[in-house]
Each structure stands twice: as C-alpha cells, then as structure tokens.
Amino acid sequence: MKYKLAQRMQSIHPSPTLSLTAKAKQLKADGHDVVSFGAGEPDFDTPQNIKDAAIKAINNGVTKYTPVPGTNELKDAIIAKLKRDNHVEYTRDEILVSNGGKHGLFNIAMALLEEGDEVIIPAPYWVSYPEQVRVMGATPVIIPTSDQDDFKINAQQLENAITAKTKFVIINSPSNPTGVAYNKNELQSLAEVCLKKNVLIVSDEIYEHIVYDDFKHVSIASFSPEFKDITLISNGASKCYSMTGWRMGFTAGPQEIIKAMNKLQAQSTSNVCSITQAACVEAFAGPQDAVLQMRAAFQKRRKLIVNGLNNIPGINCKTPQGAFYVFPNVSEVFGKTTKQGKTINSSEDFCFHLLEDHGVAVVHGSAFGAEGYLRMSYATDEATITEGLKRIANAVKQLS
C-alpha cells in the first residue's frame, strides 16, 4: 500500500544534532575510535537525592495518572523555585508541566500560532525553534548574528524585524549553541520593544544555573508585572540537574495561554510520568549542591576547550558565559584541501571530515543557522576534550 503523509511533514527536517550523535554512536559500536563533542546533555549522573526520591515514589505507589498540568506538589516546588531564583511570583494556574522543555515549546507554538504568523528567532538558534514554527504553518523570521557582535541581537534589530504578523520572539539565554547570555540591561531593552509592539516573549531559560564568572542570570518576567504579562518562561530539570532522560519541562506564563496549552496536552500526552514529577519536586526543593559542583566542573572544561581551540591556527573561539557549548569560527579553513583530496567548502564539509577522517564528532554551524562555525559540547571529561583538541589540531595542520 502506498501511504500519503500529511503536507506538514514536508516542512520538518531531522534534528542534525541527534542525527550526528547517532552516527557517532554507530561508528563507536562498529569499533571505530570516536571522540564526541556532539551531546547536548551533562555527562554527570542524576544527583542521588533526586534518584532516591524517585525510588521512594515507586515504593509508595506513586505510579498512577496525575492531573495533566502536573501535581500540586511539583507546581508548588516550581512556584517556590521561580520566586527564590528568578524573583517572580506565579500561581498554580500559571504553570504547566510537560514532557521536557521541547514539549512545552511545542505546546506554546501550537496554542499561539496560525498560518501566516511570524516568529522572530535570533541565529544561531537551537535547531527545533524554526522547525516547530514551520510545522504550525507559521514563518520563522531569522535575525542573524555573528561572533563580531557576541551572537546577540539588539533592540533596533528586533524592532526592525517586527511586523503586524509577529506573534512572539524567542530569547534563549544562556544559549544553545553559543553559550551566550544576555545581561539585565540587554534583556530590558529587548523587552521594552516587545511591550511597545505588543509582541510576546518566549524566554527559554533551561541553562539558567550553568553560568560562569559571576554572571547573573535574570528572567524578563521579573522586571515588572507588565513584562511578566507578555512573557512565557520555558524551563525544566534536564540540563541543570542532569535529568535529560527523565523528560520534564515546565512553562510559566499568562493563565489564559497556560489553560490553552493544558487543553492541548490533555488530548496528546496527558501528564508527565508520575515518578519523574516526584523526583523533580526534590530537584527544585532539595539541596542544590550538585548543581554548583557540576557548574564548577563545566567552568574548568570551558577554559580547557576555549584555550585549546584558540591555539589552533585558523580557529577562533569566543568564551561562552553559560551552558556547556562553544561555537568556534572555522571559516578560515574553507577552501583548503584534505589529505584525502576533499575540499572544505562549508562547516558541514569540515564536520564530516573531522568525523570520518579523524574520529571527532562535532555539529556544523549551518544546522543552527550560522555557516562558518562548529558547535562543540564540553559536557564530557577533560581527557576526552584534550584528545579531541589534539585530533582537531592535527586535522587542521594537514589541510593544504
């Protein structure tokens, strides 16, 4: 039988980060020696107190359906966390717990977007942002940035991009893939444009606790009641608590939008795993020591990888303020030829040269809307980073 897929499927592309990670894993399984910088998840185990809370929940029979938007216990833990860490107050009706941050963002897009709408997305961007917009029949409007402007948009660029069709702008700080984070003044100027133009803000804050050098993460929603009213915070437990596989994210925002998202979720996935929810109560309300320990380890790795990349001729790397990614500029190697006779004409060419000929897995910048760069995750041990840098340096040295 010949199947006809829905037209919307033509607009969706496979995730390049997941595809490359899968290819690297397959090469490893086939016996190849591969050093991977592709993973967008911490290499640390989930903290023991969180795992213990999950085990306790299982033993206590917390294994049934919960309310679709999350248990009151978890909502209250999220509310307390938002007040403690982000200095903004929410009620239970303004919180929705979803199956990961990506699910929450998908719910936002589905609840708000119609065909013909526009969403402003600064580039480099996380790969799923434009894909989720397209699947709703809306149009992603990309504002390009580069390492010359620290991968940040300014208020004038944002205002110039806004039209009568603009529904919301996505701000990801700290950022995947660049690690860039906006300070309070920068966020305030962007938020003022949105308030003036009646445009919503989707603030993806999933990396909020992974920041360095005394940088202070701030939430746009905390600036004033008016800014809170135009902001949807997307966050979760995945990155800062090393709980990627547990699949828990949350959205905090205006009650009317959260209610619509809840209705959607009720007809799609229903509630997040009850055991995950119990574990996340402990993550948000329990001791935060593990978060600080992971951040300290990431900071050491950041220094190692940034210094190592900048010591390779032809590669230039900015120091990220947060997350666990670097986004080095490799455009100087374009036009050069490998020992195997292949010409490097793009970041994707260089990416596959590193993987196939030198056993190093990275992700090409074009996947994130920024040609000329690579995304490298330093969510791996220092020995792996050192070996990977050695291989990259050797690969560049062999180009002619």
C-alpha positions as a Markdown table, in Angstrom:
| # | Residue | x | y | z |
|---|---|---|---|---|
| 1 | Met | 0.0 | 0.0 | 0.0 |
| 2 | Lys | 1.3 | 3.5 | -0.8 |
| 3 | Tyr | 0.9 | 5.9 | 2.0 |
| 4 | Lys | 0.5 | 9.7 | 1.7 |
| 5 | Leu | 1.9 | 11.7 | 4.5 |
| 6 | Ala | 0.5 | 15.0 | 5.6 |
| 7 | Gln | 1.8 | 18.0 | 3.8 |
| 8 | Arg | 3.1 | 19.5 | 7.0 |
| 9 | Met | 5.7 | 16.7 | 7.2 |
| 10 | Gln | 7.5 | 18.2 | 4.2 |
| 11 | Ser | 8.4 | 21.2 | 6.3 |
| 12 | Ile | 10.1 | 19.2 | 9.1 |
| 13 | His | 13.8 | 18.3 | 8.9 |
| 14 | Pro | 15.5 | 15.7 | 11.0 |
| 15 | Ser | 17.4 | 17.1 | 14.0 |
| 16 | Pro | 21.1 | 17.4 | 12.9 |
| 17 | Thr | 22.4 | 17.2 | 16.5 |
| 18 | Leu | 20.6 | 14.0 | 17.1 |
| 19 | Ser | 21.5 | 12.6 | 13.7 |
| 20 | Leu | 25.2 | 13.3 | 14.2 |
| 21 | Thr | 25.2 | 11.9 | 17.7 |
| 22 | Ala | 23.6 | 8.8 | 16.4 |
| 23 | Lys | 26.1 | 8.4 | 13.6 |
| 24 | Ala | 29.0 | 8.9 | 16.1 |
| 25 | Lys | 27.5 | 6.3 | 18.4 |
| 26 | Gln | 27.1 | 3.9 | 15.5 |
| 27 | Leu | 30.8 | 4.4 | 14.5 |
| 28 | Lys | 31.8 | 3.6 | 18.1 |
| 29 | Ala | 29.6 | 0.5 | 18.1 |
| 30 | Asp | 31.3 | -0.6 | 14.9 |
| 31 | Gly | 34.7 | -0.4 | 16.6 |
| 32 | His | 35.8 | 3.0 | 15.5 |
| 33 | Asp | 37.6 | 5.3 | 17.9 |
| 34 | Val | 35.4 | 8.4 | 18.1 |
| 35 | Val | 35.7 | 11.4 | 20.4 |
| 36 | Ser | 32.3 | 13.1 | 20.6 |
| 37 | Phe | 31.6 | 16.7 | 21.2 |
| 38 | Gly | 28.0 | 16.4 | 20.0 |
| 39 | Ala | 26.0 | 15.6 | 23.1 |
| 40 | Gly | 23.7 | 18.3 | 24.4 |
| 41 | Glu | 23.4 | 16.7 | 27.9 |
| 42 | Pro | 25.6 | 16.7 | 31.0 |
| 43 | Asp | 27.8 | 13.6 | 31.4 |
| 44 | Phe | 27.1 | 13.5 | 35.2 |
| 45 | Asp | 24.7 | 11.2 | 36.8 |
| 46 | Thr | 21.4 | 12.5 | 38.2 |
| 47 | Pro | 22.1 | 13.5 | 41.8 |
| 48 | Gln | 21.5 | 10.7 | 44.3 |
| 49 | Asn | 18.9 | 12.6 | 46.4 |
| 50 | Ile | 16.8 | 13.0 | 43.3 |
| 51 | Lys | 17.1 | 9.3 | 42.3 |
| 52 | Asp | 16.2 | 8.4 | 45.9 |
| 53 | Ala | 13.0 | 10.5 | 45.7 |
| 54 | Ala | 12.0 | 8.6 | 42.6 |
| 55 | Ile | 12.7 | 5.2 | 44.2 |
| 56 | Lys | 10.6 | 6.3 | 47.2 |
| 57 | Ala | 7.8 | 7.3 | 44.9 |
| 58 | Ile | 7.8 | 3.9 | 43.3 |
| 59 | Asn | 7.8 | 2.1 | 46.6 |
| 60 | Asn | 4.9 | 4.3 | 47.8 |
| 61 | Gly | 2.8 | 3.5 | 44.8 |
| 62 | Val | 3.1 | 6.9 | 43.1 |
| 63 | Thr | 2.5 | 5.2 | 39.8 |
| 64 | Lys | -0.9 | 6.5 | 38.6 |
| 65 | Tyr | -2.2 | 9.2 | 36.4 |
| 66 | Thr | -1.7 | 12.8 | 37.8 |
| 67 | Pro | -3.5 | 16.0 | 36.7 |
| 68 | Val | -2.5 | 16.9 | 33.2 |
| 69 | Pro | -0.6 | 20.1 | 34.1 |
| 70 | Gly | 1.3 | 18.4 | 37.0 |
| 71 | Thr | 0.8 | 17.6 | 40.6 |
| 72 | Asn | 0.2 | 20.3 | 43.1 |
| 73 | Glu | 3.4 | 19.3 | 44.9 |
| 74 | Leu | 5.5 | 19.8 | 41.8 |
| 75 | Lys | 3.7 | 23.0 | 40.8 |
| 76 | Asp | 4.3 | 24.4 | 44.3 |
| 77 | Ala | 8.0 | 23.4 | 44.1 |
| 78 | Ile | 8.3 | 25.2 | 40.7 |
| 79 | Ile | 6.5 | 28.3 | 42.1 |
| 80 | Ala | 8.9 | 28.4 | 45.1 |
| 81 | Lys | 11.9 | 27.9 | 42.7 |
| 82 | Leu | 10.7 | 30.8 | 40.5 |
| 83 | Lys | 10.3 | 33.1 | 43.5 |
| 84 | Arg | 13.7 | 32.0 | 45.0 |
| 85 | Asp | 15.8 | 32.0 | 41.9 |
| 86 | Asn | 14.0 | 34.3 | 39.5 |
| 87 | His | 12.2 | 36.8 | 41.8 |
| 88 | Val | 8.9 | 36.4 | 40.1 |
| 89 | Glu | 5.6 | 35.0 | 41.6 |
| 90 | Tyr | 3.2 | 32.7 | 39.9 |
| 91 | Thr | 0.1 | 30.7 | 40.8 |
| 92 | Arg | -0.7 | 27.1 | 40.1 |
| 93 | Asp | -2.9 | 28.1 | 37.2 |
| 94 | Glu | 0.1 | 29.8 | 35.5 |
| 95 | Ile | 2.2 | 26.6 | 35.5 |
| 96 | Leu | 2.2 | 23.7 | 33.1 |
| 97 | Val | 4.5 | 20.7 | 33.4 |
| 98 | Ser | 5.3 | 18.9 | 30.1 |
| 99 | Asn | 7.4 | 16.1 | 28.8 |
| 100 | Gly | 10.6 | 18.0 | 28.5 |
| 101 | Gly | 11.3 | 21.6 | 27.6 |
| 102 | Lys | 10.9 | 20.8 | 23.9 |
| 103 | His | 7.3 | 19.6 | 24.5 |
| 104 | Gly | 6.5 | 22.8 | 26.4 |
| 105 | Leu | 7.8 | 24.9 | 23.5 |
| 106 | Phe | 5.8 | 22.8 | 21.0 |
| 107 | Asn | 2.7 | 23.4 | 23.1 |
| 108 | Ile | 3.3 | 27.1 | 23.0 |
| 109 | Ala | 3.7 | 27.1 | 19.3 |
| 110 | Met | 0.5 | 25.0 | 18.8 |
| 111 | Ala | -1.5 | 27.2 | 21.2 |
| 112 | Leu | -0.5 | 30.5 | 19.7 |
| 113 | Leu | 0.5 | 30.2 | 16.0 |
| 114 | Glu | -1.7 | 30.1 | 12.9 |
| 115 | Glu | -0.8 | 30.0 | 9.2 |
| 116 | Gly | 0.7 | 33.3 | 8.2 |
| 117 | Asp | 2.0 | 34.3 | 11.7 |
| 118 | Glu | 5.7 | 35.1 | 12.2 |
| 119 | Val | 8.1 | 34.3 | 15.0 |
| 120 | Ile | 11.4 | 36.1 | 15.4 |
| 121 | Ile | 14.4 | 33.9 | 16.2 |
| 122 | Pro | 17.9 | 35.1 | 16.6 |
| 123 | Ala | 20.6 | 33.0 | 14.9 |
| 124 | Pro | 22.5 | 30.9 | 15.9 |
| 125 | Tyr | 19.4 | 29.2 | 17.2 |
| 126 | Trp | 18.5 | 25.8 | 18.8 |
| 127 | Val | 17.6 | 23.6 | 15.9 |
| 128 | Ser | 14.0 | 22.9 | 17.0 |
| 129 | Tyr | 12.8 | 26.5 | 17.2 |
| 130 | Pro | 12.3 | 27.1 | 13.4 |
| 131 | Glu | 11.1 | 23.6 | 12.8 |
| 132 | Gln | 8.3 | 23.9 | 15.4 |
| 133 | Val | 7.2 | 27.2 | 13.9 |
| 134 | Arg | 7.1 | 25.8 | 10.4 |
| 135 | Val | 5.0 | 22.8 | 11.4 |
| 136 | Met | 2.3 | 25.2 | 12.6 |
| 137 | Gly | 2.3 | 26.8 | 9.2 |
| 138 | Ala | 3.9 | 30.0 | 10.5 |
| 139 | Thr | 7.1 | 31.6 | 9.3 |
| 140 | Pro | 10.4 | 31.8 | 11.3 |
| 141 | Val | 12.0 | 35.3 | 10.9 |
| 142 | Ile | 15.7 | 34.9 | 11.5 |
| 143 | Ile | 17.9 | 37.7 | 12.8 |
| 144 | Pro | 21.5 | 36.7 | 12.0 |
| 145 | Thr | 24.3 | 37.4 | 14.4 |
| 146 | Ser | 28.0 | 36.6 | 14.5 |
| 147 | Asp | 30.9 | 36.4 | 16.8 |
| 148 | Gln | 31.6 | 40.0 | 15.9 |
| 149 | Asp | 28.6 | 41.1 | 17.9 |
| 150 | Asp | 28.9 | 38.3 | 20.5 |
| 151 | Phe | 26.0 | 36.5 | 18.9 |
| 152 | Lys | 23.5 | 38.9 | 20.4 |
| 153 | Ile | 20.7 | 40.9 | 18.8 |
| 154 | Asn | 19.9 | 44.5 | 19.9 |
| 155 | Ala | 16.7 | 46.4 | 20.4 |
| 156 | Gln | 16.9 | 48.1 | 17.0 |
| 157 | Gln | 17.4 | 44.8 | 15.1 |
| 158 | Leu | 14.4 | 43.4 | 17.0 |
| 159 | Glu | 12.2 | 46.4 | 16.3 |
| 160 | Asn | 13.1 | 46.3 | 12.6 |
| 161 | Ala | 12.1 | 42.6 | 12.3 |
| 162 | Ile | 8.7 | 43.0 | 13.9 |
| 163 | Thr | 5.7 | 43.2 | 11.6 |
| 164 | Ala | 1.9 | 43.1 | 12.0 |
| 165 | Lys | 2.3 | 39.3 | 11.7 |
| 166 | Thr | 4.8 | 38.9 | 14.5 |
| 167 | Lys | 3.3 | 36.7 | 17.3 |
| 168 | Phe | 6.4 | 36.2 | 19.5 |
| 169 | Val | 10.2 | 36.4 | 19.8 |
| 170 | Ile | 12.3 | 33.6 | 21.2 |
| 171 | Ile | 15.1 | 34.5 | 23.5 |
| 172 | Asn | 17.4 | 31.7 | 24.7 |
| 173 | Ser | 19.8 | 32.8 | 27.4 |
| 174 | Pro | 22.1 | 31.2 | 28.2 |
| 175 | Ser | 22.1 | 29.9 | 24.6 |
| 176 | Asn | 22.4 | 26.6 | 22.8 |
| 177 | Pro | 24.5 | 26.6 | 20.6 |
| 178 | Thr | 26.7 | 29.6 | 21.5 |
| 179 | Gly | 26.7 | 29.7 | 25.3 |
| 180 | Val | 26.0 | 33.5 | 25.1 |
| 181 | Ala | 23.9 | 35.0 | 27.9 |
| 182 | Tyr | 22.2 | 38.4 | 27.9 |
| 183 | Asn | 22.6 | 40.7 | 30.9 |
| 184 | Lys | 19.8 | 42.5 | 32.5 |
| 185 | Asn | 20.2 | 45.8 | 30.6 |
| 186 | Glu | 20.2 | 43.9 | 27.3 |
| 187 | Leu | 17.1 | 41.9 | 28.1 |
| 188 | Gln | 15.4 | 45.1 | 29.4 |
| 189 | Ser | 15.9 | 46.9 | 26.1 |
| 190 | Leu | 14.6 | 43.9 | 24.1 |
| 191 | Ala | 11.6 | 43.5 | 26.4 |
| 192 | Glu | 10.7 | 47.2 | 26.1 |
| 193 | Val | 10.5 | 46.8 | 22.3 |
| 194 | Cys | 8.1 | 43.8 | 22.7 |
| 195 | Leu | 6.0 | 45.7 | 25.2 |
| 196 | Lys | 5.7 | 48.6 | 22.8 |
| 197 | Lys | 4.9 | 46.5 | 19.8 |
| 198 | Asn | 2.5 | 44.1 | 21.7 |
| 199 | Val | 4.7 | 41.0 | 21.0 |
| 200 | Leu | 5.0 | 38.1 | 23.3 |
| 201 | Ile | 8.4 | 36.8 | 24.5 |
| 202 | Val | 9.2 | 33.1 | 24.9 |
| 203 | Ser | 12.2 | 33.0 | 27.3 |
| 204 | Asp | 14.0 | 29.7 | 27.1 |
| 205 | Glu | 15.9 | 29.5 | 30.4 |
| 206 | Ile | 16.8 | 25.8 | 30.5 |
| 207 | Tyr | 20.5 | 26.6 | 31.2 |
| 208 | Glu | 19.9 | 29.3 | 33.8 |
| 209 | His | 22.2 | 27.8 | 36.5 |
| 210 | Ile | 25.0 | 26.9 | 34.2 |
| 211 | Val | 26.7 | 30.4 | 34.1 |
| 212 | Tyr | 30.3 | 31.4 | 34.8 |
| 213 | Asp | 32.5 | 34.3 | 36.1 |
| 214 | Asp | 29.9 | 35.6 | 38.5 |
| 215 | Phe | 27.4 | 36.2 | 35.6 |
| 216 | Lys | 23.9 | 36.7 | 37.0 |
| 217 | His | 21.0 | 35.1 | 35.1 |
| 218 | Val | 17.8 | 37.2 | 35.1 |
| 219 | Ser | 14.3 | 36.5 | 33.9 |
| 220 | Ile | 12.5 | 39.1 | 31.8 |
| 221 | Ala | 9.3 | 38.2 | 33.7 |
| 222 | Ser | 10.8 | 39.6 | 36.9 |
| 223 | Phe | 11.2 | 43.2 | 35.6 |
| 224 | Ser | 7.6 | 44.2 | 36.2 |
| 225 | Pro | 4.0 | 42.9 | 36.1 |
| 226 | Glu | 3.7 | 44.3 | 32.5 |
| 227 | Phe | 6.8 | 42.3 | 31.4 |
| 228 | Lys | 5.6 | 39.2 | 33.2 |
| 229 | Asp | 2.3 | 39.5 | 31.3 |
| 230 | Ile | 4.0 | 39.2 | 27.9 |
| 231 | Thr | 6.5 | 36.5 | 28.9 |
| 232 | Leu | 6.3 | 32.7 | 28.7 |
| 233 | Ile | 9.2 | 31.1 | 30.7 |
| 234 | Ser | 10.3 | 27.8 | 29.3 |
| 235 | Asn | 12.5 | 25.8 | 31.7 |
| 236 | Gly | 12.9 | 22.3 | 33.2 |
| 237 | Ala | 15.2 | 19.9 | 35.0 |
| 238 | Ser | 17.1 | 18.4 | 32.1 |
| 239 | Lys | 20.3 | 20.4 | 31.9 |
| 240 | Cys | 20.9 | 21.9 | 35.4 |
| 241 | Tyr | 20.0 | 18.7 | 37.3 |
| 242 | Ser | 21.4 | 16.2 | 34.7 |
| 243 | Met | 17.9 | 14.7 | 34.1 |
| 244 | Thr | 17.7 | 14.7 | 30.3 |
| 245 | Gly | 16.2 | 11.2 | 30.2 |
| 246 | Trp | 13.5 | 11.9 | 32.9 |
| 247 | Arg | 11.7 | 14.2 | 30.4 |
| 248 | Met | 10.4 | 17.1 | 32.5 |
| 249 | Gly | 9.9 | 20.7 | 31.4 |
| 250 | Phe | 7.6 | 23.4 | 32.5 |
| 251 | Thr | 6.1 | 26.6 | 31.2 |
| 252 | Ala | 5.2 | 29.6 | 33.4 |
| 253 | Gly | 3.1 | 32.3 | 31.8 |
| 254 | Pro | -0.3 | 34.1 | 31.5 |
| 255 | Gln | -3.2 | 31.9 | 32.8 |
| 256 | Glu | -5.1 | 32.1 | 29.5 |
| 257 | Ile | -2.2 | 30.7 | 27.5 |
| 258 | Ile | -1.4 | 28.0 | 30.0 |
| 259 | Lys | -5.0 | 27.0 | 30.1 |
| 260 | Ala | -5.0 | 26.5 | 26.3 |
| 261 | Met | -1.7 | 24.6 | 26.4 |
| 262 | Asn | -3.2 | 22.3 | 29.2 |
| 263 | Lys | -6.2 | 21.6 | 26.9 |
| 264 | Leu | -3.8 | 20.6 | 24.1 |
| 265 | Gln | -1.7 | 18.4 | 26.4 |
| 266 | Ala | -4.8 | 16.7 | 27.7 |
| 267 | Gln | -5.5 | 15.5 | 24.2 |
| 268 | Ser | -1.9 | 14.5 | 23.3 |
| 269 | Thr | 0.4 | 13.2 | 26.0 |
| 270 | Ser | -1.6 | 13.8 | 29.2 |
| 271 | Asn | 0.6 | 14.0 | 32.3 |
| 272 | Val | 4.3 | 13.7 | 32.7 |
| 273 | Cys | 5.5 | 10.4 | 34.3 |
| 274 | Ser | 4.3 | 10.5 | 37.9 |
| 275 | Ile | 7.7 | 9.2 | 39.1 |
| 276 | Thr | 9.6 | 11.9 | 37.3 |
| 277 | Gln | 7.3 | 14.5 | 38.9 |
| 278 | Ala | 8.1 | 13.2 | 42.3 |
| 279 | Ala | 11.8 | 13.3 | 41.5 |
| 280 | Cys | 11.6 | 16.9 | 40.2 |
| 281 | Val | 10.0 | 18.1 | 43.5 |
| 282 | Glu | 13.2 | 17.0 | 45.1 |
| 283 | Ala | 15.3 | 18.6 | 42.3 |
| 284 | Phe | 13.7 | 22.0 | 42.8 |
| 285 | Ala | 13.1 | 22.0 | 46.5 |
| 286 | Gly | 16.0 | 19.9 | 47.8 |
| 287 | Pro | 19.7 | 20.7 | 48.2 |
| 288 | Gln | 21.3 | 22.5 | 45.2 |
| 289 | Asp | 24.9 | 21.4 | 46.0 |
| 290 | Ala | 25.2 | 19.1 | 43.0 |
| 291 | Val | 24.2 | 21.9 | 40.6 |
| 292 | Leu | 27.1 | 24.0 | 41.9 |
| 293 | Gln | 29.5 | 21.1 | 41.6 |
| 294 | Met | 28.6 | 20.4 | 38.0 |
| 295 | Arg | 28.9 | 24.1 | 37.2 |
| 296 | Ala | 32.4 | 24.2 | 38.7 |
| 297 | Ala | 33.5 | 21.2 | 36.6 |
| 298 | Phe | 32.0 | 22.8 | 33.4 |
| 299 | Gln | 33.9 | 26.0 | 34.1 |
| 300 | Lys | 37.2 | 24.1 | 34.2 |
| 301 | Arg | 36.3 | 22.3 | 31.0 |
| 302 | Arg | 35.3 | 25.6 | 29.3 |
| 303 | Lys | 38.8 | 27.1 | 30.0 |
| 304 | Leu | 40.4 | 24.0 | 28.6 |
| 305 | Ile | 38.4 | 23.8 | 25.4 |
| 306 | Val | 38.4 | 27.6 | 24.6 |
| 307 | Asn | 42.2 | 27.9 | 25.1 |
| 308 | Gly | 42.8 | 24.7 | 23.1 |
| 309 | Leu | 40.7 | 25.9 | 20.2 |
| 310 | Asn | 42.3 | 29.3 | 20.1 |
| 311 | Asn | 45.7 | 27.7 | 19.9 |
| 312 | Ile | 44.8 | 26.1 | 16.6 |
| 313 | Pro | 45.7 | 28.3 | 13.6 |
| 314 | Gly | 42.6 | 29.1 | 11.6 |
| 315 | Ile | 40.1 | 28.6 | 14.5 |
| 316 | Asn | 38.8 | 31.4 | 16.7 |
| 317 | Cys | 36.6 | 30.8 | 19.7 |
| 318 | Lys | 34.7 | 33.2 | 21.9 |
| 319 | Thr | 34.5 | 32.4 | 25.6 |
| 320 | Pro | 30.8 | 31.5 | 26.5 |
| 321 | Gln | 29.1 | 32.9 | 29.5 |
| 322 | Gly | 26.9 | 29.9 | 30.1 |
| 323 | Ala | 25.6 | 26.5 | 29.1 |
| 324 | Phe | 28.2 | 23.9 | 28.0 |
| 325 | Tyr | 28.9 | 24.7 | 24.4 |
| 326 | Val | 31.5 | 26.5 | 22.4 |
| 327 | Phe | 30.8 | 27.9 | 18.9 |
| 328 | Pro | 34.2 | 28.4 | 17.2 |
| 329 | Asn | 34.6 | 30.2 | 13.9 |
| 330 | Val | 36.3 | 27.8 | 11.4 |
| 331 | Ser | 35.7 | 29.8 | 8.2 |
| 332 | Glu | 39.5 | 30.3 | 7.7 |
| 333 | Val | 39.8 | 26.6 | 6.8 |
| 334 | Phe | 37.3 | 26.9 | 3.9 |
| 335 | Gly | 38.9 | 26.4 | 0.5 |
| 336 | Lys | 41.6 | 24.2 | 1.9 |
| 337 | Thr | 42.0 | 20.6 | 0.8 |
| 338 | Thr | 42.3 | 17.4 | 3.0 |
| 339 | Lys | 44.9 | 14.7 | 2.6 |
| 340 | Gln | 42.1 | 12.6 | 1.1 |
| 341 | Gly | 41.7 | 15.2 | -1.7 |
| 342 | Lys | 38.4 | 16.7 | -0.5 |
| 343 | Thr | 37.9 | 20.5 | -0.5 |
| 344 | Ile | 36.4 | 22.1 | 2.6 |
| 345 | Asn | 33.8 | 24.5 | 1.4 |
| 346 | Ser | 31.5 | 24.6 | 4.4 |
| 347 | Ser | 31.1 | 23.9 | 8.1 |
| 348 | Glu | 29.3 | 20.7 | 7.2 |
| 349 | Asp | 32.3 | 19.6 | 5.0 |
| 350 | Phe | 34.7 | 20.2 | 7.9 |
| 351 | Cys | 32.3 | 18.5 | 10.3 |
| 352 | Phe | 32.2 | 15.3 | 8.3 |
| 353 | His | 36.0 | 15.5 | 7.6 |
| 354 | Leu | 36.6 | 15.5 | 11.3 |
| 355 | Leu | 34.3 | 12.6 | 11.9 |
| 356 | Glu | 35.2 | 10.3 | 9.0 |
| 357 | Asp | 38.9 | 11.0 | 8.8 |
| 358 | His | 39.9 | 12.0 | 12.4 |
| 359 | Gly | 37.3 | 10.4 | 14.6 |
| 360 | Val | 35.9 | 13.7 | 16.1 |
| 361 | Ala | 32.2 | 14.3 | 16.3 |
| 362 | Val | 31.0 | 18.0 | 16.2 |
| 363 | Val | 28.0 | 19.7 | 14.7 |
| 364 | His | 28.2 | 22.1 | 11.8 |
| 365 | Gly | 27.1 | 25.7 | 12.4 |
| 366 | Ser | 24.7 | 25.7 | 9.4 |
| 367 | Ala | 22.4 | 23.4 | 11.4 |
| 368 | Phe | 22.0 | 26.3 | 13.8 |
| 369 | Gly | 21.6 | 29.0 | 11.1 |
| 370 | Ala | 25.2 | 30.1 | 11.2 |
| 371 | Glu | 27.5 | 29.0 | 8.5 |
| 372 | Gly | 31.3 | 29.1 | 9.3 |
| 373 | Tyr | 31.1 | 27.7 | 12.8 |
| 374 | Leu | 31.0 | 24.5 | 14.7 |
| 375 | Arg | 29.1 | 23.6 | 17.9 |
| 376 | Met | 31.1 | 21.6 | 20.4 |
| 377 | Ser | 29.7 | 20.4 | 23.7 |
| 378 | Tyr | 32.2 | 20.2 | 26.6 |
| 379 | Ala | 29.8 | 18.1 | 28.6 |
| 380 | Thr | 32.5 | 15.4 | 28.7 |
| 381 | Asp | 35.6 | 14.7 | 30.7 |
| 382 | Glu | 38.8 | 16.6 | 30.4 |
| 383 | Ala | 40.8 | 13.7 | 29.0 |
| 384 | Thr | 38.3 | 13.4 | 26.1 |
| 385 | Ile | 38.4 | 17.2 | 25.5 |
| 386 | Thr | 42.2 | 17.1 | 25.4 |
| 387 | Glu | 42.3 | 14.2 | 23.0 |
| 388 | Gly | 39.6 | 15.8 | 20.8 |
| 389 | Leu | 41.6 | 19.1 | 20.6 |
| 390 | Lys | 44.7 | 17.1 | 19.6 |
| 391 | Arg | 42.9 | 15.5 | 16.7 |
| 392 | Ile | 41.3 | 18.7 | 15.5 |
| 393 | Ala | 44.7 | 20.5 | 15.6 |
| 394 | Asn | 46.2 | 17.6 | 13.6 |
| 395 | Ala | 43.3 | 17.7 | 11.1 |
| 396 | Val | 43.8 | 21.5 | 10.5 |
| 397 | Lys | 47.6 | 21.1 | 10.2 |
| 398 | Gln | 47.1 | 18.5 | 7.5 |
| 399 | Leu | 45.0 | 20.8 | 5.3 |
| 400 | Ser | 46.7 | 22.5 | 2.4 |
